[in-house]
């Protein structure tokens, strides 16, 4: 496995999406990974707790973070723009995604 020199968050795919998407990322060192999804008002709608991940590239559907388009209560989110933030050790990054129904 290739160990990246820097941690990185990539654009989700597909984007826009309905009803599911994958969020690829890479880690330069092992870390506990959480991806949080927020609406445009900054309210968290979903937390994806991915657990401890080894340094490496998580880009394919089998390894990238998966989101089913539902909030923490299990309800489908409305169409619109959302932001997703990765937290992995001291690494933080945010990108934008779109739900289209």
N, C-alpha and C positions, 0 to 999 in steps of 0.2 A: 504494500500500500504506500502511496506517495504521501509524505508529510508536507503539507503546505508551509511556506515561510510566514504567511500572514493569515489571520482569520478573516472571513468574508461572508457577507450575506448577499445572495443573488436574488434576481427577480423571480417571483413565483410563476408557475406555469400550470395550466393555461392562464392567461390574464388578458381580458376579463374571464371569469369562470362562473359556472353553474353546473352542478352543485358542489364540485370538489376541486381542490388545488393542491399542488405540492410546492414546498418552500425549500429550495436548495441552499446549502451553506457549506463552509469549510472551516476547520479548526486547526490552528497552528499548535495547540496543545490541548490535552484532555481537559474537559470541564463539564460541570453540570449545565445542561442547556435548557432554557425556557424560551418559548416564543409567545409573545403576547400580542393580541390583535385588538386594535382600538377603532372606535368610530371617529368621524370627523370632529366630534365634540370632545375627544380625548378620553372617553369612557371605555374601559376595558370590556370587551364582549367575550373574549375567549383567551384562556391560558393553555398552551400546549407544553406540558412538562415532559421533556424528552429524556430526562435522567442523565446519568454520567455517560459522556461520549468520548471516545478516544480521538486523538488528533487524526485528521484525515478529511476526505472530501465526501460530502453527503449530497449527491446531485441527482442520482437516479430515483425512480419512483419507489424502489425498495428501501432506500435509505434516507431520502429527503423527508423533511417534516410534512405530515399530511394534515389537511384541514377539510372537514366535511361541510363547511359553510354554516355550522350551527354555533350558537352561543353557549355559554357555560350552563345554561338551563336546558339545553337540548333543542332549542327552537331555531328554525332557519332564520338567518339574519336577512334584513331587507336589502334590496338592490342599492348600490352606492359605492362610495370610495371608503376604504379602510386603510389603516396603517398597521404594519407588523414590525415588531422589534425583537431582535434576538438578544438574549443575555447569556453569555458563556464566559464565566470567570470575570475578567475585567473588560472583555470585549462587548461592545454594544453597537448595534447598527439598526437603522429603520428604513423601510421601503414602503411603497404605496401599492395597493392592489384594488381591483374592482370586482364587485359581485354584480352580475348582470342576469336578470331573470326574464 
